[in-house]
Amino acid sequence: MNFSWYPWQLFVRKKEVVIPVALALLVAFVLTFLLEYKLQRVPQPVFLHYSVELGVDALGSPHLALLLPAVLLAYVFINTLIGNVLLLTSRTAALIVVWHLVPLAVAALWFGLLVIRANGA
């Protein structure tokens, strides 16, 4: 299978691509600094996951909470590449792939805030 890339100089100038990617990156960086700032004062180990039925499911170092924004950054990178490839064949599919980064980033921010709240920070 032969992949063709949409020219990056044109791809990064499209506002329908730049806006969702920039929003997702902004949320990832805000989440990183927020988790780092709030969880540095919490005694270790921190609660990484809290379930309503079972209580605390996962404990660990505060730095393990930073995996959430790291996974979000990897997801943004991969979806941007997929959107670039899809833009040559189907503009609608490319925009769906790129624009669904925004609700995913909001969900990651929500989960990060829940981790902060579960630790009482």
N, C-alpha and C positions, 0 to 999 in steps of 0.2 A: 504494500500500500504506500502510495507516494503522498507525503504531506507537503503542503505549500503554506508558507507564512505570509500573512498580511504584513506589509511594510510597517515596521515599528514606528517610524517617523510619522506616519499617517494614523496609526492605531492609537497612539497616545495623544493625538490632537482631537479625537472624537469625544465630545462632552458626554455622550451617553455611555462611554467607557470610563472616562476619567473620574466622573462623579462617584459611581459606586465603588470603584477601587480606592479612591481617596478616602471615602467615608469608612470603608472597612479597615484601611490602614490606620486611620485616625483612631478608630475605636480600639484597635489592637494595641497601639502605643499608649493610649489613655489607660486601658485595662492593665497593661504591664506596669506602668508607674503607680497606678492605684493599688494593685496587689502588693507591689514591693513596699510602698509607703505604709499601708495599713497593717500588713502582716509582719513587719519587722519588729513591732513592739509586743506581739503576741507570744506567750511562752510556748516553747516547742514541746511536743509535736502539735501541729495544727490540724484542724478538721478539714479534710479535703472533699468529703462527700457526706451529706446528711440525708437520710431517707426518713420519711414520715413513719413508715411501719417499723423500721429496724433501728432508727437512731443514727448514730455515727457509723458509717460503713468503712471509711478510709481515713487513716491518720498518716502524717508524713511531715517532711521538712517544708518550711514556707516556700522554698524555691521550687518545690514540685507543683505548686499552684501556678507557677509561671509557664507550665506546659500548655495551659489553656490559650494564652495569646500566641504562643509559639505554633501551636497547631492551626490557629486562625491565620497566622501569617503564611504558613505553608499552603493552606487551602486557598488563600487569596492568590498566591503565586501560581499554583496549578490551574486554578480556574481562569486566570488571566491568560495563561498560555493556551488553554482550551478555547477560550473566546477568540483569541487571535486566529487559531486554525479554522474555527467555525465561521469566522466573518467572511471568508472567501466563498463559502458554499451556501450558508444560510444565515442571513443577518438576524432574523428573529431568534434562532437558536443561540446565537452568540450573545445577544442581549439578555436572553433569559439566564444563560450561564453566568454572565457578569453581574447582572442586577440581583441575582439571588444571594450575592455576597452581603448585601445590606441587612436583610432579616437574620442571616446567620451571624453577622457581627453583633447585632442587637441581642440575639440569644446568648452569645458568648459573654457579652457585657452583663447580662442578667445573671448568668451562672457565676460569674466572677463576683458580683455584688452579693450573691447568696453565700458564697464561700467566706467573704468578708464578714457578713452578718452572723454566720454560724460560729465564727470565732470570736465574736463580741468586739471586733475592732471598729 
